[in-house]
Amino acid sequence: MRACEHCGAENDDTRVYCTNCGSRLPERDPASPSESAGRTEPVSSSDVGISAPPLPAASFRPSKKPAKAAPSGNGTVVGFFLSSLFWLAVVSAMLAAVIQMVRSPDHIPAPVGINTSASHETFSTLEGLVESAKPASWTINSKAINQYLETTIEMKPVGFGDSSLRAQFQRAFLILRKGSLALCVEQKFLNTPFYFLLEIEPVSTESGLDAKPVGGAIGRLPIHPILLPSFHRFFQPTIAGLAQPLELLKKAKSAAITPDDATLQWPGTENSSRH
């Protein structure tokens, strides 16, 4: 309690003005007994004669890592869209490749037909030119070349099981270009013609004429250069069937090719023996 300095009336410690006269009460002394009585001081165990149990030691609890947020719906939709777009591009590329394989290449000559006597004459002419003592030259058109190929080359069907699932060999022929030629094999699978082309460039060497594969295609689908050695093996049966004329052609010293014909030159046996 606090006494008013003007009228002496007792006032509660919480009052600021006297309840009797209204005068301002004096400031409280922080160390006054009245305030000390109202405080609660900690009690020592030695003062009361009892022993308090020890307080538990403070323990450290590591903070938990925040849980990863679940992927938002937008991220899932974008991922699905990109994945679908990727597979759509793959399927589209494969479909485009199949379409190009089925398409016929440009400048495919019509079949000439089998003519055994004409083919024998062509081969005999080739043999005579190679054995000629003097330098010789020979120009042969694409029709005579393809007639020889159609008459000479014969293949067995390749495949397994039902005959309808076998690739049926149709013919082998050449497409002459400027400075090069394409050896072509036509096969039919499920009544659909497929054309396999091997681009060849003649190369003159000291020992004679050589052939250098420079490209290939299935229909209008070009073969990558990395795959060309494996693709070249596909033509080995056809090349093996032309072993005799190819051996004679290798003895030529040069070859000039146009889209209409091919001109070959031999040095003659007299000049060859001198070397």
MOSUL-V649283 format. One record per residue. N is the residue number from 1. PSI is psi as a letter, one per 20 degrees, with the letter a starting at -180 (none if undefined). D_LAST is the distance of its C-alpha to the last C-alpha in Angstrom with 1 decimal. Layout:
n-><N;N>
psi-><PSI;PSI>
d_last-><D_LAST;D_LAST>
//
This chain:
n-><1;2;3;4;5;6;7;8;9;10;11;12;13;14;15;16;17;18;19;20;21;22;23;24;25;26;27;28;29;30;31;32;33;34;35;36;37;38;39;40;41;42;43;44;45;46;47;48;49;50;51;52;53;54;55;56;57;58;59;60;61;62;63;64;65;66;67;68;69;70;71;72;73;74;75;76;77;78;79;80;81;82;83;84;85;86;87;88;89;90;91;92;93;94;95;96;97;98;99;100;101;102;103;104;105;106;107;108;109;110;111;112;113;114;115;116;117;118;119;120;121;122;123;124;125;126;127;128;129;130;131;132;133;134;135;136;137;138;139;140;141;142;143;144;145;146;147;148;149;150;151;152;153;154;155;156;157;158;159;160;161;162;163;164;165;166;167;168;169;170;171;172;173;174;175;176;177;178;179;180;181;182;183;184;185;186;187;188;189;190;191;192;193;194;195;196;197;198;199;200;201;202;203;204;205;206;207;208;209;210;211;212;213;214;215;216;217;218;219;220;221;222;223;224;225;226;227;228;229;230;231;232;233;234;235;236;237;238;239;240;241;242;243;244;245;246;247;248;249;250;251;252;253;254;255;256;257;258;259;260;261;262;263;264;265;266;267;268;269;270;271;272;273;274;275>
psi-><q;p;p;p;i;g;i;j;q;p;q;q;h;i;q;h;q;p;i;g;i;j;q;p;q;q;q;q;p;h;j;q;h;h;h;h;h;i;q;o;q;p;p;q;h;h;h;i;k;q;p;q;q;q;q;q;q;p;q;p;o;q;p;p;p;p;q;p;p;q;p;r;h;g;g;g;g;g;g;h;g;g;g;h;h;g;h;h;h;g;h;g;g;g;g;h;g;g;g;h;h;h;q;p;r;q;k;o;q;q;p;h;q;p;n;g;g;h;g;h;g;g;h;h;g;g;g;h;h;h;i;p;h;q;p;q;q;p;p;p;r;h;g;h;g;h;h;g;g;h;h;g;p;p;q;q;q;p;a;q;c;q;h;i;j;q;o;o;p;g;r;p;r;q;o;p;a;o;i;r;r;p;p;q;p;p;q;p;p;l;j;p;p;p;p;p;p;o;p;p;p;p;p;p;r;h;i;b;p;r;p;o;p;i;r;r;q;o;d;j;o;q;p;q;h;h;i;g;g;h;h;h;h;h;i;g;h;g;h;h;i;k;g;g;h;h;h;h;h;i;i;q;i;r;p;p;p;r;i;h;r;p;p;q;p;q;i;q;h;g;h;h;h;h;none>
d_last-><142.7;143.2;146.6;146.9;148.0;150.3;152.1;151.3;150.1;147.6;144.3;141.3;138.4;136.1;138.5;137.8;141.2;144.6;145.8;149.4;149.3;145.8;145.1;141.7;141.5;140.3;136.7;136.2;135.7;132.5;134.1;137.3;138.6;138.6;134.9;134.3;136.3;134.1;130.8;129.4;128.4;126.1;128.2;127.2;127.4;129.5;132.1;132.8;132.4;129.5;125.9;123.3;120.1;117.1;115.0;111.5;108.7;106.6;103.3;100.1;98.5;94.9;94.5;92.7;89.3;89.5;88.1;84.8;85.4;84.3;81.4;82.7;82.4;80.3;77.6;77.4;77.1;74.3;72.4;72.7;71.6;68.4;67.5;68.0;66.0;63.1;63.0;63.5;60.3;58.4;59.6;58.9;55.3;54.7;56.3;54.2;51.0;52.1;52.9;49.5;47.8;49.8;49.1;46.5;43.5;43.2;41.4;41.6;40.8;43.3;42.4;40.8;41.8;40.3;38.9;37.2;36.3;34.8;32.7;31.5;30.5;28.6;26.5;26.0;24.7;22.2;21.0;20.8;18.7;16.1;15.9;16.0;13.8;14.3;14.1;17.2;19.7;22.6;25.7;28.0;31.3;32.8;35.4;32.9;31.0;34.3;35.6;32.7;33.4;37.1;36.7;34.2;35.3;38.6;40.1;43.3;46.0;45.8;49.2;52.3;55.7;56.9;54.5;55.6;54.1;50.7;47.8;47.0;43.4;43.5;40.0;36.5;35.3;33.2;34.5;32.2;32.6;31.2;27.8;28.5;30.1;32.6;32.5;36.2;38.3;41.9;44.5;48.2;50.7;54.4;53.8;51.9;48.3;45.9;42.5;39.8;36.9;33.6;32.0;28.2;25.9;22.3;19.8;16.3;13.9;10.3;10.2;12.4;16.1;18.8;22.6;24.9;28.6;30.7;34.1;36.4;39.9;42.7;44.4;44.8;44.9;41.8;40.4;40.5;37.1;38.4;38.9;35.6;33.9;36.9;37.0;33.4;34.4;36.8;33.9;32.2;34.1;33.0;29.3;29.6;31.0;27.9;25.4;24.0;23.5;22.1;19.4;18.3;18.8;16.6;13.6;14.7;13.2;16.8;20.5;23.6;26.9;30.4;33.7;33.6;30.1;26.4;23.6;20.1;16.9;13.9;10.8;11.3;10.0;9.1;6.7;5.4;5.4;3.8;0.0>
//
